[in-house]
Amino acid sequence: MDFVCQQCGTCCRWSGHVLLTASDIAAISTHLGLSENDFIDRYAALASNRSQLTLQDAPDGACIFLDAQQCRIYPVRPSQCRTFPSQWQVEGCPASFQDKQRSRT
Ligand code: SF4
C-alpha cells in the first residue's frame, strides 16, 4: 500500500482501543525511562475485552500520547499503530482516502 501519513492525527483520535502487546510495553516504558509497572499505572488501562491492556484516552478522547498532531512516542509506537492503515482503517484519514482514489484510477 502506497500510504504517506499526512500527520492529521485522525487515527489517534479514533474512539477504539490502542491495544498493547508485551513488547510494546517493554519498548515504550524503556523509551520513557519508566519501569513497566509505572508505565502501566500512568498510561494503560484494561481493555473492554478484559484480557488486554490499552493506552488510556486523554480527557478529549484522543490517545494519551497525542500532542497536537504529533505522537509523543512515535519511534516506539504500539504495533497496532504501526499496522495502520494496512490492517485497520479509520474513516476520515485523508491519506487512506487518497490511496483508495489512486487504486481506482
Ligand atoms: S501511540 Fe501515537 S500513533 Fe498510536 S494512537 Fe497514540 S498518538 Fe497515535
Backbone and ligand atoms as CSV (ligand in chain L), in Angstrom:
chain,resi,resn,atom,element,x,y,z
A,1,MET,N,N,0.848,-1.190,0.000
A,1,MET,CA,C,0.000,0.000,0.000
A,1,MET,C,C,0.885,1.242,0.000
A,2,ASP,N,N,0.610,2.152,-0.896
A,2,ASP,CA,C,1.383,3.374,-1.034
A,2,ASP,C,C,0.764,4.438,-0.130
A,3,PHE,N,N,1.130,4.417,1.137
A,3,PHE,CA,C,0.495,5.287,2.132
A,3,PHE,C,C,1.508,6.300,2.654
A,4,VAL,N,N,1.158,7.566,2.595
A,4,VAL,CA,C,2.016,8.614,3.156
A,4,VAL,C,C,1.208,9.350,4.222
A,5,CYS,N,N,1.612,9.207,5.476
A,5,CYS,CA,C,0.893,9.832,6.588
A,5,CYS,C,C,0.877,11.350,6.430
A,6,GLN,N,N,-0.305,11.939,6.587
A,6,GLN,CA,C,-0.456,13.396,6.497
A,6,GLN,C,C,-0.338,14.063,7.869
A,7,GLN,N,N,-0.121,13.262,8.908
A,7,GLN,CA,C,0.015,13.735,10.287
A,7,GLN,C,C,-1.181,14.576,10.727
A,8,CYS,N,N,-2.372,14.104,10.349
A,8,CYS,CA,C,-3.583,14.819,10.752
A,8,CYS,C,C,-4.036,14.398,12.151
A,9,GLY,N,N,-3.592,13.233,12.617
A,9,GLY,CA,C,-3.967,12.759,13.952
A,9,GLY,C,C,-5.338,12.094,13.999
A,10,THR,N,N,-5.986,11.917,12.853
A,10,THR,CA,C,-7.334,11.329,12.859
A,10,THR,C,C,-7.329,9.929,13.472
A,11,CYS,N,N,-6.341,9.109,13.113
A,11,CYS,CA,C,-6.328,7.737,13.649
A,11,CYS,C,C,-6.047,7.741,15.152
A,12,CYS,N,N,-5.408,8.799,15.650
A,12,CYS,CA,C,-5.073,8.885,17.080
A,12,CYS,C,C,-6.239,9.455,17.893
A,13,ARG,N,N,-7.282,9.905,17.197
A,13,ARG,CA,C,-8.499,10.398,17.873
A,13,ARG,C,C,-9.646,9.414,17.711
A,14,TRP,N,N,-9.351,8.289,17.066
A,14,TRP,CA,C,-10.351,7.241,16.870
A,14,TRP,C,C,-10.811,6.766,18.242
A,15,SER,N,N,-12.055,6.384,18.363
A,15,SER,CA,C,-12.617,6.098,19.685
A,15,SER,C,C,-12.310,4.694,20.202
A,16,GLY,N,N,-11.700,3.839,19.391
A,16,GLY,CA,C,-11.420,2.472,19.840
A,16,GLY,C,C,-10.151,2.367,20.658
A,17,HIS,N,N,-9.841,1.151,21.070
A,17,HIS,CA,C,-8.652,0.895,21.877
A,17,HIS,C,C,-7.367,0.934,21.059
A,18,VAL,N,N,-6.267,1.312,21.716
A,18,VAL,CA,C,-4.916,1.079,21.174
A,18,VAL,C,C,-4.341,-0.036,22.054
A,19,LEU,N,N,-4.499,-1.264,21.591
A,19,LEU,CA,C,-4.095,-2.419,22.396
A,19,LEU,C,C,-2.578,-2.525,22.464
A,20,LEU,N,N,-2.100,-2.988,23.609
A,20,LEU,CA,C,-0.655,-3.069,23.862
A,20,LEU,C,C,-0.209,-4.521,23.948
A,21,THR,N,N,0.864,-4.844,23.249
A,21,THR,CA,C,1.496,-6.155,23.397
A,21,THR,C,C,2.572,-6.045,24.482
A,22,ALA,N,N,3.091,-7.198,24.897
A,22,ALA,CA,C,4.170,-7.189,25.894
A,22,ALA,C,C,5.387,-6.450,25.352
A,23,SER,N,N,5.687,-6.620,24.071
A,23,SER,CA,C,6.855,-5.924,23.513
A,23,SER,C,C,6.584,-4.425,23.381
A,24,ASP,N,N,5.335,-4.025,23.123
A,24,ASP,CA,C,5.002,-2.587,23.125
A,24,ASP,C,C,5.289,-1.994,24.502
A,25,ILE,N,N,4.835,-2.674,25.540
A,25,ILE,CA,C,5.009,-2.177,26.912
A,25,ILE,C,C,6.500,-2.060,27.246
A,26,ALA,N,N,7.277,-3.058,26.860
A,26,ALA,CA,C,8.717,-3.011,27.137
A,26,ALA,C,C,9.371,-1.840,26.403
A,27,ALA,N,N,9.048,-1.676,25.125
A,27,ALA,CA,C,9.690,-0.623,24.323
A,27,ALA,C,C,9.289,0.775,24.787
A,28,ILE,N,N,8.007,0.977,25.058
A,28,ILE,CA,C,7.542,2.322,25.436
A,28,ILE,C,C,8.045,2.689,26.831
A,29,SER,N,N,8.012,1.746,27.750
A,29,SER,CA,C,8.480,2.075,29.095
A,29,SER,C,C,9.970,2.395,29.083
A,30,THR,N,N,10.749,1.658,28.302
A,30,THR,CA,C,12.186,1.965,28.185
A,30,THR,C,C,12.372,3.355,27.582
A,31,HIS,N,N,11.629,3.644,26.530
A,31,HIS,CA,C,11.720,4.960,25.858
A,31,HIS,C,C,11.402,6.100,26.827
A,32,LEU,N,N,10.443,5.873,27.702
A,32,LEU,CA,C,10.034,6.922,28.645
A,32,LEU,C,C,10.865,6.924,29.927
A,33,GLY,N,N,11.745,5.942,30.080
A,33,GLY,CA,C,12.570,5.867,31.290
A,33,GLY,C,C,11.769,5.449,32.508
A,34,LEU,N,N,10.741,4.637,32.278
A,34,LEU,CA,C,9.873,4.173,33.366
A,34,LEU,C,C,10.001,2.666,33.510
A,35,SER,N,N,9.701,2.159,34.696
A,35,SER,CA,C,9.549,0.712,34.816
A,35,SER,C,C,8.251,0.336,34.098
A,36,GLU,N,N,8.133,-0.918,33.731
A,36,GLU,CA,C,6.906,-1.351,33.057
A,36,GLU,C,C,5.689,-1.134,33.960
A,37,ASN,N,N,5.831,-1.396,35.260
A,37,ASN,CA,C,4.692,-1.187,36.164
A,37,ASN,C,C,4.302,0.285,36.240
A,38,ASP,N,N,5.298,1.178,36.281
A,38,ASP,CA,C,4.976,2.611,36.323
A,38,ASP,C,C,4.309,3.062,35.023
A,39,PHE,N,N,4.825,2.552,33.895
A,39,PHE,CA,C,4.183,2.893,32.611
A,39,PHE,C,C,2.724,2.453,32.610
A,40,ILE,N,N,2.471,1.217,33.051
A,40,ILE,CA,C,1.095,0.699,33.054
A,40,ILE,C,C,0.219,1.529,33.988
A,41,ASP,N,N,0.745,1.868,35.163
A,41,ASP,CA,C,-0.046,2.677,36.107
A,41,ASP,C,C,-0.417,4.025,35.511
A,42,ARG,N,N,0.534,4.640,34.813
A,42,ARG,CA,C,0.299,6.014,34.325
A,42,ARG,C,C,-0.462,6.081,33.013
A,43,TYR,N,N,-0.212,5.102,32.130
A,43,TYR,CA,C,-0.681,5.286,30.754
A,43,TYR,C,C,-1.575,4.183,30.200
A,44,ALA,N,N,-1.741,3.088,30.928
A,44,ALA,CA,C,-2.517,1.966,30.385
A,44,ALA,C,C,-3.794,1.749,31.187
A,45,ALA,N,N,-4.687,0.988,30.595
A,45,ALA,CA,C,-5.954,0.632,31.246
A,45,ALA,C,C,-6.359,-0.742,30.730
A,46,LEU,N,N,-7.270,-1.385,31.425
A,46,LEU,CA,C,-7.781,-2.681,30.970
A,46,LEU,C,C,-8.740,-2.437,29.806
A,47,ALA,N,N,-8.518,-3.146,28.715
A,47,ALA,CA,C,-9.407,-3.013,27.557
A,47,ALA,C,C,-10.765,-3.626,27.865
A,48,SER,N,N,-11.744,-3.284,27.062
A,48,SER,CA,C,-13.097,-3.788,27.333
A,48,SER,C,C,-13.195,-5.299,27.156
A,49,ASN,N,N,-12.230,-5.917,26.454
A,49,ASN,CA,C,-12.258,-7.383,26.343
A,49,ASN,C,C,-11.744,-8.052,27.621
A,50,ARG,N,N,-11.264,-7.254,28.572
A,50,ARG,CA,C,-10.802,-7.701,29.894
A,50,ARG,C,C,-9.633,-8.686,29.827
A,51,SER,N,N,-8.981,-8.752,28.685
A,51,SER,CA,C,-7.833,-9.664,28.592
A,51,SER,C,C,-6.583,-8.980,28.059
A,52,GLN,N,N,-6.690,-7.693,27.698
A,52,GLN,CA,C,-5.540,-6.968,27.183
A,52,GLN,C,C,-5.495,-5.583,27.797
A,53,LEU,N,N,-4.299,-4.989,27.732
A,53,LEU,CA,C,-4.153,-3.597,28.146
A,53,LEU,C,C,-4.254,-2.703,26.921
A,54,THR,N,N,-4.734,-1.501,27.148
A,54,THR,CA,C,-4.867,-0.495,26.101
A,54,THR,C,C,-4.268,0.804,26.610
A,55,LEU,N,N,-3.884,1.694,25.699
A,55,LEU,CA,C,-3.472,3.026,26.135
A,55,LEU,C,C,-4.691,3.774,26.667
A,56,GLN,N,N,-4.461,4.595,27.664
A,56,GLN,CA,C,-5.543,5.435,28.179
A,56,GLN,C,C,-5.899,6.513,27.148
A,57,ASP,N,N,-7.082,7.048,27.284
A,57,ASP,CA,C,-7.507,8.202,26.490
A,57,ASP,C,C,-7.216,9.485,27.261
A,58,ALA,N,N,-6.925,10.547,26.536
A,58,ALA,CA,C,-6.871,11.882,27.129
A,58,ALA,C,C,-8.307,12.323,27.435
A,59,PRO,N,N,-8.491,13.381,28.217
A,59,PRO,CA,C,-9.854,13.823,28.535
A,59,PRO,C,C,-10.713,14.122,27.300
A,60,ASP,N,N,-10.077,14.523,26.198
A,60,ASP,CA,C,-10.858,14.817,24.984
A,60,ASP,C,C,-11.126,13.568,24.142
A,61,GLY,N,N,-10.698,12.402,24.612
A,61,GLY,CA,C,-10.959,11.158,23.900
A,61,GLY,C,C,-9.841,10.729,22.968
A,62,ALA,N,N,-8.876,11.604,22.732
A,62,ALA,CA,C,-7.732,11.237,21.883
A,62,ALA,C,C,-6.806,10.306,22.664
A,63,CYS,N,N,-5.859,9.729,21.946
A,63,CYS,CA,C,-4.836,8.921,22.621
A,63,CYS,C,C,-4.052,9.806,23.585
A,64,ILE,N,N,-3.688,9.235,24.705
A,64,ILE,CA,C,-2.974,9.995,25.727
A,64,ILE,C,C,-1.606,10.489,25.236
A,65,PHE,N,N,-1.085,9.879,24.190
A,65,PHE,CA,C,0.227,10.297,23.677
A,65,PHE,C,C,0.135,11.244,22.489
A,66,LEU,N,N,-1.047,11.654,22.111
A,66,LEU,CA,C,-1.167,12.622,21.015
A,66,LEU,C,C,-0.972,14.019,21.586
A,67,ASP,N,N,0.008,14.736,21.030
A,67,ASP,CA,C,0.319,16.098,21.470
A,67,ASP,C,C,0.150,16.989,20.245
A,68,ALA,N,N,-0.939,17.757,20.212
A,68,ALA,CA,C,-1.342,18.471,18.998
A,68,ALA,C,C,-1.495,17.421,17.899
A,69,GLN,N,N,-0.705,17.468,16.846
A,69,GLN,CA,C,-0.828,16.469,15.776
A,69,GLN,C,C,0.293,15.434,15.838
A,70,GLN,N,N,1.105,15.451,16.874
A,70,GLN,CA,C,2.292,14.604,16.923
A,70,GLN,C,C,2.147,13.503,17.974
A,71,CYS,N,N,2.670,12.331,17.641
A,71,CYS,CA,C,2.747,11.227,18.599
A,71,CYS,C,C,4.002,11.419,19.446
A,72,ARG,N,N,3.843,11.466,20.756
A,72,ARG,CA,C,4.995,11.680,21.652
A,72,ARG,C,C,5.883,10.445,21.779
A,73,ILE,N,N,5.404,9.298,21.309
A,73,ILE,CA,C,6.208,8.075,21.395
A,73,ILE,C,C,6.371,7.444,20.009
A,74,TYR,N,N,6.389,8.271,18.976
A,74,TYR,CA,C,6.356,7.761,17.596
A,74,TYR,C,C,7.412,6.682,17.318
A,75,PRO,N,N,8.679,6.825,17.742
A,75,PRO,CA,C,9.675,5.789,17.414
A,75,PRO,C,C,9.345,4.430,18.030
A,76,VAL,N,N,8.557,4.424,19.084
A,76,VAL,CA,C,8.222,3.158,19.765
A,76,VAL,C,C,6.703,2.988,19.855
A,77,ARG,N,N,5.974,3.585,18.930
A,77,ARG,CA,C,4.507,3.499,18.975
A,77,ARG,C,C,4.074,2.031,18.919
A,78,PRO,N,N,2.913,1.728,19.493
A,78,PRO,CA,C,2.456,0.334,19.555
A,78,PRO,C,C,2.322,-0.303,18.176
A,79,SER,N,N,2.406,-1.616,18.159
A,79,SER,CA,C,2.313,-2.339,16.881
A,79,SER,C,C,0.982,-2.059,16.192
A,80,GLN,N,N,-0.077,-1.840,16.955
A,80,GLN,CA,C,-1.365,-1.513,16.327
A,80,GLN,C,C,-1.252,-0.241,15.505
A,81,CYS,N,N,-0.510,0.733,16.010
A,81,CYS,CA,C,-0.330,1.997,15.290
A,81,CYS,C,C,0.537,1.780,14.051
A,82,ARG,N,N,1.530,0.897,14.168
A,82,ARG,CA,C,2.419,0.638,13.034
A,82,ARG,C,C,1.699,-0.049,11.888
A,83,THR,N,N,0.642,-0.791,12.191
A,83,THR,CA,C,-0.047,-1.539,11.138
A,83,THR,C,C,-1.173,-0.730,10.497
A,84,PHE,N,N,-1.359,0.509,10.921
A,84,PHE,CA,C,-2.342,1.377,10.267
A,84,PHE,C,C,-1.727,1.915,8.983
A,85,PRO,N,N,-2.416,1.955,7.864
A,85,PRO,CA,C,-3.785,1.509,7.607
A,85,PRO,C,C,-3.864,0.155,6.911
A,86,SER,N,N,-2.774,-0.624,6.933
A,86,SER,CA,C,-2.816,-1.882,6.184
A,86,SER,C,C,-3.717,-2.914,6.849
A,87,GLN,N,N,-3.796,-2.887,8.191
A,87,GLN,CA,C,-4.602,-3.909,8.868
A,87,GLN,C,C,-5.879,-3.377,9.483
A,88,TRP,N,N,-6.016,-2.088,9.603
A,88,TRP,CA,C,-7.264,-1.488,10.082
A,88,TRP,C,C,-7.284,-0.049,9.568
A,89,GLN,N,N,-8.478,0.512,9.465
A,89,GLN,CA,C,-8.602,1.849,8.894
A,89,GLN,C,C,-9.582,2.684,9.698
A,90,VAL,N,N,-9.482,3.982,9.529
A,90,VAL,CA,C,-10.338,4.920,10.241
A,90,VAL,C,C,-10.972,5.854,9.217
A,91,GLU,N,N,-12.261,6.011,9.334
A,91,GLU,CA,C,-12.945,6.933,8.435
A,91,GLU,C,C,-12.402,8.343,8.666
A,92,GLY,N,N,-12.135,9.052,7.588
A,92,GLY,CA,C,-11.658,10.429,7.711
A,92,GLY,C,C,-10.163,10.577,7.545
A,93,CYS,N,N,-9.431,9.469,7.429
A,93,CYS,CA,C,-7.976,9.566,7.226
A,93,CYS,C,C,-7.743,10.010,5.783
A,94,PRO,N,N,-7.166,11.193,5.559
A,94,PRO,CA,C,-7.009,11.683,4.186
A,94,PRO,C,C,-6.035,10.844,3.376
A,95,ALA,N,N,-5.011,10.300,3.972
A,95,ALA,CA,C,-4.033,9.510,3.221
A,95,ALA,C,C,-4.652,8.192,2.760
A,96,SER,N,N,-5.454,7.553,3.605
A,96,SER,CA,C,-6.129,6.322,3.198
A,96,SER,C,C,-7.092,6.609,2.060
A,97,PHE,N,N,-7.787,7.752,2.167
A,97,PHE,CA,C,-8.746,8.120,1.134
A,97,PHE,C,C,-8.023,8.323,-0.193
A,98,GLN,N,N,-6.877,9.038,-0.167
A,98,GLN,CA,C,-6.114,9.267,-1.395
A,98,GLN,C,C,-5.650,7.951,-1.984
A,99,ASP,N,N,-5.247,7.019,-1.114
A,99,ASP,CA,C,-4.782,5.736,-1.597
A,99,ASP,C,C,-5.898,4.987,-2.315
A,100,LYS,N,N,-7.116,5.053,-1.738
A,100,LYS,CA,C,-8.249,4.390,-2.392
A,100,LYS,C,C,-8.538,5.030,-3.740
A,101,GLN,N,N,-8.450,6.377,-3.768
A,101,GLN,CA,C,-8.709,7.076,-5.027
A,101,GLN,C,C,-7.692,6.653,-6.089
A,102,ARG,N,N,-6.398,6.565,-5.682
A,102,ARG,CA,C,-5.342,6.178,-6.624
A,102,ARG,C,C,-5.579,4.768,-7.158
A,103,SER,N,N,-6.024,3.863,-6.279
A,103,SER,CA,C,-6.188,2.481,-6.718
A,103,SER,C,C,-7.364,2.322,-7.670
A,104,ARG,N,N,-8.260,3.301,-7.708
A,104,ARG,CA,C,-9.405,3.229,-8.619
A,104,ARG,C,C,-9.028,3.705,-10.024
A,105,THR,N,N,-7.937,4.505,-10.130
A,105,THR,CA,C,-7.603,5.080,-11.427
A,105,THR,C,C,-6.662,4.190,-12.219
L,1,SF4,S1,S,0.517,5.862,20.342
L,1,SF4,FE1,FE,0.986,7.549,18.956
L,1,SF4,S2,S,0.456,6.796,16.898
L,1,SF4,FE2,FE,-0.552,5.454,18.402
L,1,SF4,S3,S,-2.636,6.316,18.686
L,1,SF4,FE3,FE,-1.305,7.191,20.277
L,1,SF4,S4,S,-0.567,9.153,19.426
L,1,SF4,FE4,FE,-1.351,7.905,17.716
